[in-house]
Each structure stands twice: as structure tokens, then as C-alpha cells.
Amino acid sequence: MAEARDDPRVFIIEPDQRGVIPLDGFHIPTRLRRTVRSEPFEVRIDTAFEAVLDGCAAAQGPDREDTWINAPIRRLYAALFAMGHVHSIECWKDERLVGGLYGVTLGGAFFGESMFSRERDASKVALVHLVARLRKGGWTLLDAQ
């Protein structure tokens, strides 16, 4: 992580506890389930990684005006994406990217790094699609920090 967008330093966070989402027990609230079924977004995979990174790094209102995604982190994730170790799940509406998430893969684990939403529930829809893909692919762990 970095302290801010303009901070050139990168440091590692080692939390005492991790947020692990059980894939088999993943609960989708009723309203979100209806939203997913209505297919308000076209969901794409790995078609706009840089744009997803931009969305995650963008100011998201007064509660989050800065980001932990700085230039060195962007370069590192771009390199990992080029190697096939980072993936993005994107929600599109009218050919506009309106939400998504990205994360790192390692073995049977997916480590969610960041997500963003410009339309209601777009990042949540991306998460639902991610979990479905992980389950179908036989993955065992979704880490959400």
C-alpha cells in the first residue's frame, strides 16, 4: 500500500485477521439477487484492467478523496496482469464502465484488492460474478482483506 496517490513509497500491511469470504457459504441478499437476475450490466472479464484500476484509484466522494494506489503499485499490478496473475471483473452499461473489481490469484486463492462503483450495486454485481466463477473453477479461497 501507499499513504497516498503521490507517495512514492510502498509498504506491506500485515493484518492480524483477514477477511475471508467462504465461497460455498456466500450469501446474496434478496434485493441484490433480484438485481443480478435483471442483468442491468454486461459483465466482462479482463477487458479493461487499467480502467478498473483507474476507477478504484479515483476519488469516491468526501469520505475518500485519496487512494492507496500510487504509481509504483500501478506498475506492479500492470506487470502482474500481463503475467496473468491479476484479473478484473467489469460491469458495463451502455458501453461505459460503471463498476468493477480486481485481485491477485495465487494457487486456488483470489485476493481481492479493490473495487469501485459508479452505478448502484455495480461493484456488488461484479463480486457476485466473481464468486460464481471461482466456485465453478474449483477455487477454494476468496480473501477480501
BALUM-477955 format. One line per field, with one value per residue: x, y, z of N, C-alpha, C in turn; residue in one letter. Coordinates in Angstrom, 3 decimals. Example, Ala and Ser with C-alpha at 12.3 -4.5 7.8 and 13.67 -1.06 7.14 Angstrom:
n_px (13.190/12.850)
n_py (-5.690/-2.250)
n_pz (7.800/7.080)
ca_px (12.300/13.670)
ca_py (-4.500/-1.060)
ca_pz (7.800/7.140)
c_px (13.200/12.900)
c_py (-3.300/0.030)
c_pz (7.800/7.870)
residu (A/S)
This chain:
n_px (0.840/0.241/0.647/-0.665/-1.816/0.275/2.471/5.622/6.429/6.062/4.464/4.024/1.116/0.261/-2.215/-3.697/-5.934/-7.713/-10.084/-11.984/-13.953/-16.241/-16.619/-18.569/-20.504/-21.357/-23.420/-26.105/-27.947/-31.531/-32.504/-30.223/-29.865/-32.108/-31.378/-29.042/-30.177/-31.768/-29.993/-28.643/-26.212/-23.560/-21.336/-17.911/-14.694/-11.380/-11.081/-10.639/-8.593/-6.797/-8.556/-10.294/-8.530/-8.041/-10.619/-10.801/-8.830/-9.740/-11.060/-13.701/-15.731/-16.433/-15.686/-13.640/-11.160/-8.610/-6.218/-4.781/-3.448/-0.710/1.796/4.008/2.642/0.636/2.219/3.280/0.943/0.045/2.124/1.822/-0.717/-0.158/1.301/-0.663/-1.546/-3.204/-6.563/-9.495/-12.887/-15.556/-18.195/-20.387/-22.340/-24.289/-21.990/-20.216/-17.907/-18.971/-18.487/-16.537/-13.978/-10.742/-8.141/-5.576/-4.311/-3.358/-2.356/-5.094/-6.422/-8.008/-7.223/-8.854/-8.350/-9.252/-12.242/-14.798/-17.569/-19.765/-22.360/-25.363/-24.922/-23.091/-20.420/-21.025/-22.444/-20.356/-18.804/-20.521/-20.516/-17.807/-17.526/-19.176/-17.724/-15.323/-16.218/-17.201/-14.823/-13.439/-12.013/-10.715/-10.574/-11.472/-10.109/-10.662/-9.295)
n_py (-1.174/2.368/5.571/7.646/8.807/10.315/9.500/8.082/5.750/2.261/-0.020/-2.955/-4.324/-6.124/-7.537/-8.636/-10.187/-11.603/-10.874/-13.332/-14.751/-17.250/-19.420/-21.392/-20.715/-18.211/-15.491/-14.019/-11.190/-10.795/-8.543/-7.834/-10.200/-10.115/-7.892/-8.846/-10.915/-9.417/-8.428/-5.779/-4.894/-5.466/-7.992/-8.284/-9.836/-9.130/-7.223/-4.537/-3.787/-1.685/0.488/-0.313/-0.265/2.493/3.379/2.312/3.771/6.333/9.376/9.031/10.582/12.714/11.161/9.610/10.889/10.457/7.889/4.614/3.622/4.090/5.293/3.342/1.043/0.785/0.140/-2.327/-3.958/-3.851/-5.220/-7.742/-8.328/-8.545/-10.888/-12.656/-12.999/-11.258/-10.210/-8.710/-7.921/-6.633/-4.258/-3.135/-0.589/0.528/0.643/1.854/1.830/1.018/-0.042/-2.308/-4.735/-5.842/-8.307/-10.445/-13.598/-16.670/-19.824/-21.687/-19.483/-16.290/-12.987/-10.311/-7.002/-4.319/-2.386/-0.658/1.570/3.171/3.183/2.202/-0.730/-1.866/-2.716/-4.711/-6.522/-7.298/-8.645/-10.806/-12.163/-12.790/-14.584/-16.667/-17.527/-18.323/-20.438/-22.204/-22.757/-24.260/-23.029/-22.266/-20.241/-16.940/-14.024/-11.064/-9.065)
n_pz (0.000/-0.230/1.307/0.047/-3.180/-4.345/-2.944/-3.112/-1.937/-1.057/1.036/3.066/4.400/7.220/8.455/11.547/11.330/8.583/6.006/4.995/2.562/2.526/-0.138/-0.655/1.178/0.489/0.772/-0.865/-0.666/-0.895/-2.415/-3.891/-5.285/-6.966/-8.467/-9.773/-11.312/-13.030/-14.787/-15.186/-16.035/-18.359/-17.883/-17.927/-18.308/-17.589/-19.669/-19.446/-17.621/-16.788/-16.752/-14.729/-12.588/-12.601/-11.875/-9.301/-8.062/-8.153/-6.709/-4.429/-3.436/-0.528/1.649/0.759/-0.620/-1.469/-2.441/-1.965/-4.044/-5.772/-8.188/-8.307/-7.357/-9.262/-11.507/-10.676/-10.386/-13.042/-14.322/-13.128/-14.118/-16.847/-16.751/-16.128/-13.531/-12.229/-12.233/-13.648/-12.983/-14.633/-14.824/-17.188/-18.724/-21.272/-22.886/-21.157/-18.527/-15.400/-12.953/-10.925/-10.053/-8.917/-8.542/-7.145/-8.145/-6.711/-6.687/-5.603/-4.687/-4.561/-4.226/-3.363/-4.236/-4.679/-5.278/-7.169/-7.768/-9.926/-10.453/-8.862/-7.020/-8.817/-8.223/-6.420/-7.987/-9.655/-7.748/-7.084/-9.533/-9.663/-7.470/-8.377/-10.641/-9.419/-7.825/-9.790/-11.096/-9.255/-7.223/-3.938/-2.037/-1.184/-0.516/1.154/2.351)
ca_px (0.000/0.904/-0.122/-1.474/-1.545/1.556/3.530/6.392/6.766/5.132/4.711/3.176/0.226/0.111/-3.262/-3.816/-7.028/-8.030/-11.480/-12.092/-15.347/-16.406/-17.266/-19.783/-21.495/-21.532/-24.833/-26.531/-29.230/-32.640/-32.552/-29.089/-30.155/-33.017/-30.590/-28.189/-31.046/-32.302/-28.866/-28.551/-24.874/-22.839/-20.157/-16.768/-13.525/-10.049/-11.091/-10.326/-7.935/-6.289/-9.708/-10.756/-7.549/-8.346/-11.839/-10.501/-7.940/-10.398/-11.747/-15.058/-16.543/-15.745/-15.150/-12.423/-10.647/-7.305/-6.152/-3.539/-2.890/0.223/2.424/4.688/1.652/0.014/3.168/3.363/-0.281/0.035/3.053/1.167/-1.809/0.477/1.736/-1.838/-1.763/-4.196/-7.748/-10.534/-14.291/-16.035/-19.614/-20.562/-23.711/-24.249/-20.573/-19.491/-17.511/-19.667/-18.070/-15.718/-13.017/-9.592/-7.451/-4.421/-4.518/-2.213/-2.891/-6.551/-6.929/-8.155/-7.070/-9.496/-7.543/-10.042/-13.436/-15.411/-18.908/-20.313/-23.809/-25.794/-24.702/-22.201/-19.310/-21.598/-22.723/-19.049/-18.422/-21.358/-19.998/-16.503/-17.738/-19.706/-16.605/-14.389/-16.844/-17.234/-13.453/-12.861/-11.179/-11.014/-10.480/-11.602/-9.611/-11.151/-8.508)
ca_py (0.000/3.661/6.501/8.489/8.712/10.939/8.937/7.150/4.557/1.134/-0.827/-4.137/-4.381/-7.485/-7.507/-9.794/-11.002/-11.382/-11.058/-14.451/-14.995/-18.662/-19.499/-22.219/-20.076/-16.817/-15.110/-12.896/-10.676/-10.919/-7.412/-7.950/-11.351/-9.610/-7.019/-9.693/-11.617/-8.471/-8.172/-4.365/-4.632/-6.505/-8.327/-8.709/-10.248/-8.790/-6.436/-3.127/-3.790/-0.342/1.331/-0.726/0.298/3.928/3.538/2.018/4.814/7.642/9.917/8.480/11.449/13.357/10.165/9.029/11.788/9.984/6.456/3.921/3.131/5.081/4.893/2.043/-0.028/0.633/-0.586/-3.712/-4.677/-3.977/-6.302/-8.993/-8.556/-9.022/-12.269/-13.490/-13.214/-10.293/-10.240/-7.712/-8.210/-5.298/-4.061/-2.134/-0.184/1.405/0.737/2.666/1.071/1.624/-0.662/-3.497/-5.082/-6.601/-9.028/-11.274/-15.030/-17.452/-21.167/-21.720/-18.329/-14.987/-11.946/-9.093/-5.844/-3.085/-2.361/0.667/1.577/4.460/2.956/1.408/-2.172/-2.374/-3.491/-5.909/-7.450/-7.843/-9.607/-11.993/-12.880/-13.343/-15.766/-17.740/-18.029/-19.034/-21.713/-23.057/-23.137/-25.092/-22.242/-22.603/-19.130/-15.547/-13.141/-9.707/-8.220)
ca_pz (0.000/-0.133/2.137/-0.820/-4.610/-4.678/-2.115/-3.938/-1.163/-0.982/2.227/3.199/5.570/7.726/9.476/12.436/10.813/7.178/5.632/4.068/2.195/2.153/-1.448/-0.583/2.038/0.073/0.856/-1.706/-0.184/-1.848/-3.343/-4.798/-6.156/-7.999/-9.334/-10.612/-12.275/-14.026/-15.693/-15.559/-16.543/-19.075/-17.079/-18.734/-17.537/-18.106/-20.916/-19.172/-16.317/-16.443/-16.434/-13.401/-11.657/-12.532/-11.091/-7.893/-7.540/-8.243/-5.530/-4.373/-2.595/0.593/2.580/0.200/-1.638/-1.910/-2.673/-1.632/-5.313/-6.318/-9.445/-8.222/-7.210/-10.591/-12.373/-10.205/-10.763/-14.507/-14.660/-12.724/-15.068/-18.083/-16.499/-15.897/-12.101/-11.768/-13.100/-13.362/-13.290/-15.008/-15.114/-18.235/-19.039/-22.451/-23.285/-20.176/-17.341/-14.264/-11.706/-11.081/-9.017/-9.401/-7.494/-7.463/-7.985/-6.265/-6.458/-5.612/-3.931/-5.207/-3.219/-3.834/-3.874/-4.613/-6.115/-7.284/-8.340/-10.380/-10.509/-7.722/-6.980/-9.865/-7.642/-5.794/-9.084/-10.039/-6.713/-7.250/-10.699/-9.285/-6.630/-9.236/-11.461/-8.552/-7.458/-10.990/-11.417/-8.210/-6.310/-2.547/-1.092/-1.610/0.541/0.928/3.241)
c_px (0.883/0.031/-1.086/-1.031/-0.156/2.721/4.305/6.710/5.663/5.477/3.686/2.387/0.090/-0.937/-3.273/-4.896/-7.278/-9.534/-11.566/-13.575/-15.466/-17.198/-18.560/-20.880/-21.758/-23.017/-25.098/-27.875/-30.287/-32.658/-31.413/-29.294/-31.091/-32.264/-29.736/-29.014/-31.581/-31.245/-28.782/-27.205/-24.400/-21.566/-19.083/-15.600/-12.260/-10.056/-10.669/-9.637/-7.483/-7.432/-10.298/-9.817/-7.774/-9.581/-11.611/-9.659/-8.592/-10.982/-13.194/-15.950/-15.766/-15.145/-13.874/-11.946/-9.305/-7.318/-4.818/-2.838/-2.024/0.876/3.182/3.704/0.961/0.929/3.251/2.125/-0.377/0.957/2.448/0.011/-1.243/0.937/0.558/-2.141/-2.757/-5.346/-8.725/-11.890/-14.925/-17.533/-19.750/-22.043/-23.621/-22.803/-19.738/-19.169/-18.106/-19.303/-17.202/-14.805/-11.827/-8.929/-6.347/-4.785/-3.219/-2.733/-4.404/-7.183/-6.994/-8.128/-7.640/-8.728/-8.364/-11.249/-13.983/-16.776/-19.308/-21.818/-24.160/-25.570/-23.728/-21.051/-19.826/-21.934/-21.417/-18.607/-19.223/-20.845/-18.629/-16.680/-18.253/-18.594/-15.615/-14.949/-16.817/-15.837/-12.752/-11.921/-11.604/-11.103/-10.686/-11.231/-10.045/-10.460/-9.267)
c_py (1.234/4.552/7.337/8.297/9.233/10.417/7.920/5.826/3.507/0.352/-1.948/-4.047/-5.848/-7.502/-8.782/-10.756/-10.631/-11.558/-12.149/-14.723/-16.456/-18.773/-20.298/-21.568/-18.627/-16.484/-13.892/-12.416/-10.684/-9.789/-7.486/-9.117/-10.928/-8.729/-7.845/-10.380/-10.685/-8.043/-6.706/-4.002/-5.790/-6.753/-8.885/-9.027/-9.828/-8.005/-4.991/-2.997/-2.394/0.588/0.971/-0.168/1.804/4.183/3.310/3.117/6.195/8.067/9.435/9.299/11.972/12.366/9.505/9.889/11.345/8.464/5.902/3.424/4.232/4.535/3.564/0.864/-0.278/-0.180/-2.062/-4.520/-4.844/-5.107/-7.656/-9.334/-9.123/-10.473/-13.208/-13.769/-12.237/-10.314/-9.161/-8.267/-6.845/-5.300/-2.876/-1.836/0.827/1.692/1.646/1.797/1.752/0.988/-1.865/-3.722/-5.752/-7.284/-9.901/-12.735/-15.700/-18.832/-21.159/-20.571/-17.094/-13.949/-10.651/-7.880/-4.565/-3.212/-0.941/0.530/3.001/4.388/2.034/-0.089/-2.713/-3.196/-4.765/-6.961/-8.089/-8.904/-10.896/-12.830/-13.499/-14.626/-16.932/-18.351/-18.821/-20.404/-22.683/-23.576/-23.957/-24.352/-22.535/-21.402/-17.803/-14.692/-11.720/-8.707/-7.938)
c_pz (0.000/0.743/1.296/-2.266/-4.974/-3.854/-2.954/-3.236/-1.249/0.272/2.304/4.497/5.959/8.836/10.318/11.942/9.355/6.986/4.586/3.828/1.779/0.845/-1.398/0.239/1.676/0.003/-0.028/-1.176/-1.292/-2.863/-4.356/-5.763/-7.286/-8.994/-10.285/-11.687/-13.359/-15.039/-16.140/-16.189/-17.400/-18.266/-18.008/-17.804/-18.285/-19.419/-20.696/-17.816/-15.901/-16.059/-15.071/-12.339/-11.491/-11.673/-9.612/-7.259/-7.520/-6.902/-5.578/-3.446/-1.404/1.594/2.071/-0.965/-2.188/-2.005/-2.212/-2.887/-5.925/-7.597/-9.341/-8.111/-8.546/-11.512/-11.972/-10.598/-12.272/-14.957/-14.295/-13.648/-16.370/-17.954/-16.243/-14.443/-11.478/-12.765/-12.679/-13.777/-13.484/-15.267/-16.066/-18.427/-20.180/-22.865/-22.384/-18.979/-16.110/-12.926/-11.982/-9.907/-9.676/-8.220/-8.056/-7.242/-7.579/-5.907/-6.592/-4.858/-4.810/-4.089/-3.782/-3.337/-3.733/-5.530/-6.160/-7.933/-8.711/-10.540/-9.350/-7.967/-8.026/-9.274/-6.982/-6.844/-9.558/-9.034/-6.840/-8.432/-10.410/-8.484/-7.472/-10.083/-10.612/-8.173/-8.625/-11.334/-10.352/-7.269/-4.873/-1.619/-1.805/-0.412/0.203/1.845/4.514)
residu (M/A/E/A/R/D/D/P/R/V/F/I/I/E/P/D/Q/R/G/V/I/P/L/D/G/F/H/I/P/T/R/L/R/R/T/V/R/S/E/P/F/E/V/R/I/D/T/A/F/E/A/V/L/D/G/C/A/A/A/Q/G/P/D/R/E/D/T/W/I/N/A/P/I/R/R/L/Y/A/A/L/F/A/M/G/H/V/H/S/I/E/C/W/K/D/E/R/L/V/G/G/L/Y/G/V/T/L/G/G/A/F/F/G/E/S/M/F/S/R/E/R/D/A/S/K/V/A/L/V/H/L/V/A/R/L/R/K/G/G/W/T/L/L/D/A/Q)
